[in-house]
Amino acid sequence: MRARYLIAAALACTAAGVQADDFFRDGSFNGELRLYSFARHYDADTQYNTRATSLAGLFTVKSGKVGGFSLAATAFSAQSLGTRAENPGRVDTSLMGPNHAVSGFTQAYAEYANDWLVARAGDQYLNTPWMGQFDSRAIPASYQAAMFDFKPARGWDIFAIRTLRWKSRTSSGYNDDNLYYPSTYHHDSMYGNNGALPRTAQEMDGTTAIGTTYATGGLKAQAWFYDFEHFGRMGYVDGMYTFRNDSGITPFVGAQIVRQTSGSDNVLVETHTRLTGAAGDRVDAQAWGVDAGASVGKARFDVAYNKLERQHDAVGGGAIISPYSNSYSADPLYTTSMLRGLVEQGPGHAWKAKATYLMLHDALSLTAAYAHYDTNLRGTSHNLYVDIVYKLDDVLKGLQIRDRWEHPVGGTNNLNPGNLPWTSNRLMIAYQF
């Protein structure tokens, strides 16, 4: 598939009289090396502690532009360096899967760009609220898609996207599934997923997304419509306004709304799949949220709230169906934590307080957060989170060390193993060049 995209584009350019050196003259190469070590420690005696280490490389080659056309490809490889435990139950498979190595391509696309349009076709990263890279593991998620970004005015973008298949963060190739399917559905290697669907479930036929983003002054806003085929249709709107002034205190306030319905031939309904412990006769989700805070010098503070309404006889009791982020904890809800949020826990309400402070000429970032969840189907729980980021550009430009730590407590129906606390720690060293 990716070869056909690139060959077709190259032939089109050749037919137009473009020589190969026109593409390579202004070409570029960049990459990133990642050394990640993840560990999970459980208080429950029935649950193994897990660990995983990965050395990964992402290498991107981009051609020069000729008449607005260009080509790009990103290859990846992740290796466990012989650190994988012999017992699969002691491996954190969310980092790079259960194997010693995984390799492939995350991008291979042809692009046309001018001042008012970017059009891209092939394997690519996407950056939308409910369908993105979700890049917190060795390899980002990517999609086989056509993407059009229209730019009618400064700060205003209009997007039209059609995906066919996707590649999860642990997969070596693209597949017709999503995070609700079993890990090895149609020979995939998708781990760290929800996996609630049976192996006999109908495959996913891709997603259509139409959206717009706008930014001017202190305002940032976006609106999106998603048709996750056989999983639901979603409308999403959010906006943030920053009150810029000279007082040294910069307040901001934001709001978001989610509305989702079944769509056609809904596979979750037809298979009677239980999400957060509840099957249903339709997809029906309604959520909203607010976020408010302020920046003061090098510090930033905010408090957020989300409410997801309970819907009787709906899938998951009114759960948001998020095919590309459920279990990744990467959705745009304000109160989502590193490990989970209301998308994973189902209907209820949550609040989250977060503080960030920059030090050492902004090279060191310290973040602490506390999130509290009160849900209808998974009980009451809370998470404590710490995030330390140190940019070492003075030592080696592009080098960064990050440590993320979270401790979830509480919940029912096995929200946490044995309904007991546990701890996740992620050490992430990255070098971009």
N, C-alpha and C positions, 0 to 999 in steps of 0.2 A: 504493500500500500504506500509506504513512505517513499519507496524508490520510484513509483509511478509519478508521484507528485513532483519530485525533483527532476526526473528525466523529462517529463512533459514541459516543465518550465524552461529547462535548458534548451530543448529543441525549439521551443517558441522563440527564444532569444536568438538562437543560431539562424533560424529562418528569417529573422528580422535584420540579419547582418551583424549581429553582435558577436564579437570575438571573445574567447575564453578569458583573455587577459583583462578585459573590461570588468569582469566580475571579481577577479582576484586582486586587481590593483589596489582597491580600497577595502579589501576584506580585512577581517579581524579574527582573533582567537583569544578567548578568555576562559577561565575555569575557576573551580573551587574545590579545595580538598577539605574533607570533613572527618574528624575523629570524634565519634560519639560513643559514650558509655552510659547505658541506661540500667537502673536497678530498681526493683520493687521489693519492699519488705512488708510482710503481712503479719498481723497479730494472730490470725486464725491458724491453728495447728493443722488444719486440713488443707491448707494452701501452701504450695511450694513458694519460697522466695525465687524471683527470677532476675536474670541479668543478661545483658547483651552488649557487645562492643562491635563497632563497625568503622572501618576506614573506607571512605567513599570518595570518588572523584566525579565531578561533572565538567565536561569539556565541550565548549560551544564554538563552532566555526560559523562565521557569517560572511557572505559574499559582499562585494561592493554593489552599489545600486546603479542600474542602467535603465534609463527611462522610467524610473520609479520602481523597477522590479529588483528583487533580491531573493537569495536563498539562505537558509540557516538550518543547522542540525546540532543537537546536543546529545552526546553519548555519555553513558554513566556506567560505573562499576562500583559495587560495594563488596567488601571482603570482611569476614569475621576474624581473620588473622589467627585462626586456630583456637579462639577463645570460647567457641560455642560449647555449652555443656552437653554431655552425652545423653542425659535425660532430657527429652524435649519439653517436659513439664517445667524445667528450670530455665527455659530460654524466653526472654521477652521478645516474642515474635513480631511485635508492633514496630520494631526498629528496622529490620530488613528481612523479615520472614524467618522460617525455620532452617534455612540452608546455610552452607558455609559461604556462598557467593551468589550474587544476582547482578546481571549486566544487561544492557540493552540501550535503547534510545528513548529519551523523553521528548525530544523535539526533532522534527524534520519537515520543514514547511517552505512554501513559496509565498512571497509577500509583494503586494503593490502598495506604495504609499505616496501621497502628495499632501498638499497643505490642508485638504479638507476630508481626506479619506485614507484609512488603512484597511486593506483587505488581505486576509491571511487564510491559507488552506493547507491542511496537513496536521501532523502531530504537533501539539503546541500546549503551552501553559495558558490558562485562563485566570482572570483576576476579577471575579464577581463575588457578591456576598455569599451565595449559596452554592457556588460551583467554581472552585479555585485550586491553587497549588497545595494549600494546607501544608506548608513546608516546615514541619517540625521533626522530620525523621531524616534518614540518610538520603532519601530520594524524594523529590516532590511528586505530587499527582499531576497527570497530564491527560490530554483529550485529543481524539481524532475529530477534527472540527473544521468548519468554515466560520470565520469571524469577520464582521464588518464594523468598523468604528468610524462613524460620520462625525465631522467636526464643523457644525454650522456657525459657531461663534467661539470666541476665546473663552475657555473655561467650561464649554458645553460639549459633551460627547453623547452620541446616540449609538447604541450597540444592537446588532442583530447577530445571533449566534445559533448555529446548529451543530450539535455533537452527534456522532454515530456510536463511538465506543470510548472507553477510558482506560487508563492504566493507573491502578492504585499505587500507594507509596511503597509496596513491597513486591509488586508484580514485575516480571521481566518483559511482558508485552501487553497488548491491548485486548480487552474482552468486552462482551455484551452483558455486563453485570453491574452491580453497585454494592454498597456496603451492607445491604440487607441480605445478600446472597451468601451461601456457604463459602468458606475460604477457597475451596478447590473447584468451584462451579466452572464447568466447561474447561477444565484443566488450568484454571487460574492459580495464582499463588498469592492470594489477597488475605493479609492477616491484620489483626488489630481492628477487625470489623464487627458489625452487629451480628450478621449471620443467622437471622431469625427465619428466613425463608427455607422451604424444603428444596432439595436438589432437583425436584421435578418442576419447579416454578418456571413459568414462561420467561424468556430472556427479555432484557430491557432493550427498547428500540431507540434509545438516545434521548436527547433533550433539546428543546427549542427555548431560547431565552431572548427577550427583548428588554432593553433597559436604557436608562439615561442617567448621566451624572452631571452635576453643575456645581461650580465653585466660583465665588466672587467675593472679595472682601473677607468678612468673617463667616460667610455662609458656605457650607458644604452640604449637598443634598443629592439623593439618588432614589430612583424608582425602578423596580424590576418586575417582569412577569416571567415565570418559568412554567413550561409544560414538561414535567418529568414523565415521559410516556409510560403508562400503566402504573404510575405511582402517585400522581397528584398534580394539580395545577396551583401555583402559588403566586400571590402578589405580595411584594415587599417594598416598603417605603421607609427611609430614614433621613434625618437631617440633623446637623449640628451647627450651632451659631456661637462664635467666639466674639466677646465684647472687647475689642481692642481699645486700649486707652494708655495714658501715660502715668497712671497711678502706681505701677509696679505690681498690681493685682489684676489678672486677666481672667474674668469669669467665662464659663462656657455652659451651654445647655443643649441637650439633644433629646430626640424622641424617635421611636420606631414602631412600625405596625406590620404584622404578618397576618395574612388570610390565606387559607388553603382549603381546596375541595378535591373530590375524588378524581376527576377526569374520567376517561373512558377505560373500560376493561381493567379495572384496578386489580393488580396481582395480589396485593396484601389482603384485599377483601375476598377475592376468589379462593385464596388458599387458607383463609381463616387464621392468618398469622397473628400471633399474640405479641404485641409490642408493649413493653412495660407491664406485661401480665394480662393484657386485654385485647381480644380480637374485636372486630366491629363490622358493621354493614356499610361503612363509608369512611372516607377520609374527611375530617372536619376539624380544622384547627384555627383558633383565633388567639393572637398574642399581641401584646403591646409593651412598651418599655420607655423609661425616661432615664436620663443621665445628667448630672449636674456637678460642677466643680470649679476649680480655679487653678491657675498657674501663678506662683509667687516666686520670683527669682528663678532659682534652679529646681524648685519643687513644684509638683503637680499633685492635686488631690481631687478625687471625685467619688460620688456615691451614686449607684445605679439600682434600678428596680425593674423587674420583668414580671408580667402576669400572663400565664397560659391557661385559658379557660377550659374547664372540664366539659366534655361533650359525651353524654350518655349514648352507648351503642356505637360510638365511633372507634376506629382503629386506635389502640393505645389510649382510649378514654379521651381522645382529643389531641393526641400527640402530633407534633410537627413532623412531617415526613421529609427527611433531608437525605437523599440517596448518596450524596458525596461527602457529607460531613458527620453523619451519625457515628458515634464512637471515636471519631477523630477530635471531638471537642474543638471544632474550628468554625462553628457557625458565628454569625454576627450579633447574636443576642448579647446585650451589655453584661449580663451576669454569668456568662459561661466561664468556667474555670479551666485550668490546664487539663484536667482529667475528665470533666463532664459538666453538663449544664441541663437546662430544662428540656432540650432536644433529646437527651439520653434518659432523663428521669420522668418525663411526661408532665401532665397538667399540674399546675400549682403556681406558686409565686416564689420569687427569690430576690434577695438584695445583695449587693456587693460593694465593699469599700476598698479603695486602692490608693496608694501613695507612691510616688516616684521621686527620687532625688538624684541630681547629676553632680558629679564631683570630678576633680582633676581635669579641669578644662573640658568637661563633658565626656571624657574618656571612660569614666566609671559611672554606671547606672545601677541604682539600687531600687528595687520595687518590692513592696509587701502588699498583700491583699487578703481580705477575709470575705468569704461568700457563704450565705445561709440559704438553704432550700427547704421549703415546706410544700410537699407534693401529696397528691391524692393517692397515688399508687405505690410510691417508694418511700413514704414517710418523711421524717425531718432529718436533715444532715447539714454539715458545714465543712468547709475546706479552708485551710490556712496555706498561703502561697508566698514563696520568696523567689525572686529572680535577680541574679547578679550578672551584669554584662560588663566586660572590660575590653575596650578596644586598644590594641597594642600597636597602633600605627607608628609610634615613635621607635618601636623595636623592629617591626617589619610591617610595611604598609599592607593592609588587608587582613591582618591577623586579629582574631577575636576569640576570647574565652567567655563562655556563658555557663552558668549553673542554675538549673530550675528545680525547685523542690516544692512538693505539695503533700499535705497530710489531710485526707478525708476521714471524717468521723460520722457515725450514725447511719440512719436509713433502715429500711425494712425490705423484706422479700429479696434478700441477698444483694442489695445495692452494692455493699462492700462484702467481700468474702466472709462468710460466717457472721455477717452484720457487725464485724469488728473493724477497728481502724487499720489503716495501712499507710505506707509512705512511698512516694515515687520521687526518685532523684535522677536528673538528666544532666550529665556533664557534656558540653558541646564545644569543641574546639574547631574553628573554621579559618581557612586562609583563602581569600579571593585574590586572583591575579588576572 
